[in-house]
Structures are given as structure tokens and as C-alpha cells.
Amino acid sequence: MATKIKIVIGLIVIILTIGIGFSLSQKQPDVKPSWMHQVQWSDKPDGAAKIEELLWTELTPYKIEYETVNISASTASEGLRLKVIATAKDTDKQDIYDFVYDGKELLLTGYLLEAIPFQYRNEAIGIALGNQKVAASVSSAGAPTVRRILPKTSEKFYAPKTLLSVTWGGVSALIDPDEQKVVQVWKAGAQQGNK
């Protein structure tokens, strides 16, 4: 009787070991981030799953969730060119990213990030207008554009963190939204310095 129990336990252990090994060897499907609801490709290339995996570490929505992420791919001499256009409910603007994928690495070559919720857009405009140099220059300049600056770019001007740029015609204010302050002002193409 004890021998039969040992055999049954041994068989259970073998079956569980095989089952666990098999499930670990199966490739888990790539899951898009929770802040992204729908992904649409045009001209989807081979290896799109690997590209998506790299993209999800590079795309960075600002206090929103992307409703739709459209990815278009085209072949170029340096590799695969990718244009990513992301839209969100809380804003009428889009985030646009340009990448080159060489088969191994993904390189961000440009971006225009305007998908900023209205609340944060208006807050950035208010901070900019609180600066005397900016307020004196934009009294009748119309509605500004508000764009997000990624840390690798903003490091050149202030610190490696996400900043907002508020621009009217020839006047631009770089805003640190965490500190609620203007960190740089540019007027008519010439840097005006801090605050």
C-alpha cells in the first residue's frame, strides 16, 4: 500500500513538473499598458510584437490615458521608420512620436506632444502669465500652444524632467509643472534667461 502511494505521489510530481515546464516555455502574449486602450497599425511589419514591446517603454502620456494609438511603418535606409499618433479623451490635441527601428533598438527621432488635459493646459498658461516678462509680451497675442517637453530634451534647459512649453507667437515660457513656476523665457528668438 505504501508503495502504491509513493508511485501515485511520484506520478503527480512528474505531471506537475511537466505542466509547469510547459507553461513556462509558452510565450506569454504581449500585453499593452493599462493606459492604452486600442492599437491600430497601418503597414504592420514582421516583428511588430517586439516593436510594440519597445514602444510601450517610450510612449509617455501626460496625466491621461491614450484611447487610440495609431502606428504607421515605412522602410528607410536606416531601418524602419515609425510614426506614432496617440489620441486621448481629455484633450482635442494629439501626441506624435517619430522613431527609427533598426531591428534591435528603437530611437526616438522627434516628437510633438500636445495631448495635455485641459486642466493642466490652463494651469500652465496661468503660470506663464504670472511671469511679468511673459505677461507684458502677450497682452493681445491670442491663444497659446502648450506642449510637453520630455526629460532628455528639458535637461538641456533646466533639469531632466517633464516640462511644459507655453508659446504665443514670439514668446515662449518653459514651465516646471511640479514646482508651478516659469524656469525659462524666450522672446523673439533670443533667450531671456530664468524667470
Salt bridges, closest charged atoms under 4 A:
GLU53 OE2 - LYS50 NZ 3.97
GLU65 OE1 - HIS37 NE2 2.63
GLU67 OE2 - HIS37 NE2 3.74
GLU78 OE2 - ARG81 NE 3.12
ASP95 OD2 - ARG148 NH2 2.64
ASP98 OD1 - LYS83 NZ 2.96
GLU114 OE2 - ARG147 NE 2.94
ASP176 OD2 - LYS161 NZ 2.94
ASP178 OD2 - LYS161 NZ 3.37
